Amino acid sequence: MVYWPLRLFMLHLLTPDPENFNIPLGLDLCIHLMPVVSLLIDYLVFMPRWTIKSNTVLLLITALSTGYWCLLKYLVDTENGGRYPYAFMDMEDDGLRALVFVAVGLVAFLQFHFMRNIYDVVVKKTETVDIEIDRKLR
């Protein structure tokens, strides 16, 4: 949910050289869209509603964000010209980078709640249709 708005409207935040950003559309869709679509279909069609509590989700997102922060700090050697994977992470100040991580974590948290609400709407409608079909078949 972070990549596509940046890709469509603010490409300079993804790459330092937007004119030379030449990922073929098919590959871009496979890498950045298909996983989201596949997991959404899997959740809406095959899985029960998420029962995980918001506090647990927030803790999990915080742990994953912190882990990603630490992994990047370990892998990216900025003192020797290393760059972060996306241009919006290439900041001199760790405090600003931390704000970006908090913002992305907040987007993930809001997306969790949005997906739970979508599930309630979609699955409730399909369950209602299933009940009607069952009633007609009796």
N, C-alpha and C positions, 0 to 999 in steps of 0.2 A: 504494500500500500504506500510505500515511500518512493519506490523506484519509478513507477509510471507517471505520477504527477511531475516529478523532476525531469524525467525523460521527455515528456511532451511539452512542458512549459518553461523549464529552467535547466536546460542541458548543461549550461556552464557550471552548475553545481555538481554534476556527475563527473565531468572530465575537464581538465584544464584547457583542452583544445577542441572545442565543439565542432569546428570545421572538419577535423580529421577523425571524427567518431564514426567509424564505418562498420558497425556490427550489422550484418544482414538481418532484415526484419524477421525472417523465419527463425533464425537462431535466437534473436532477442526474445521472441514470443516463447520459444521452447524453454529458455533459461528463466525468464522473469514472469511469465504469465501462466504457462501450463501447470506448474506445481500448485499455484493458488487455485486454479479452476479444478484440477483433479482432487485436491484436498477438500474443496467446498462441495463437490459432488459426492465424494465419499462421506462427508459429514451429514449432508442433507438426506442421502438415500440409504446409507447402510449403518449409520451409527446412532446410538441413543443420544439424547440431549446431554450436553456437558453438565456434569454435576459438581465440578470443581468450584470452590468458593472464590470470590473476588480477591480476598486477602491472599489466598494461595497463588492465584494467577499473578498478582502484583509482585509477590515474593519471587516467583519463577522468572518473570520478566526482568526483575532487578538482578537476579543471579545470572541469567543469560547475558544481559547487557554488560554486567561487570566482567564476566568471563570473556566476552568478545573484546572489551576494552583491554584487558590484560593480554590477551592473545595478540592483538594488534601492537601493543606496546612492545611485546617480545619480538614480533616478526618484522616490524617496520623500523628500520634504522634511519631516522630522519637526519641524523648528524652526517651521514655519508650519502645523502641524496635520495634516500628511500621515500616513497610516497604512499599515502594511505589509498585504499582501494577506490574511494570516491573523493572528488575534489572538495566537497563540503566538509570532509574530515581533515583536510590539510590546513590546519590552523596552528599558528605559533603558540597560542595560549591553550593550555590543557583545560582551563575553566570553560572556555567557549566550546571546546570539543565535548566536554561533559554535558553542557546544556543541549547540544545536539543529540547526545545519547539519551538524555532524559526526555527530550521531545519525541524521539523515535520510540522510546519505551512507552510513552503516553499514547502514541498512535496505536501501538500494539495492544495496549490495554483497552482502548476504546473499540478497536476492531474485534476483540474478544467479545465484548458486550453486544456489539452490533451483530455478530454472527449468531450469538445465542438468541437474540430477538428475531433474526431472520429465520432461524430454525423453528421457533415457536409459530411464526406466521405460516411458513411453507408446510411444515409437517402437520399442523392443525388442519389446514385446508385439505391436504391429501387424506388424512384420517377421516375427515367428515365425508369425503367422496367415497372412501372405502366402506364406511358404514352404510351409506346410501346404496351402494352396489350390492352389499351383502343382504340388505333388507329386500331389495328387488328380486334377488335370486331365491329367496325363501318361499 
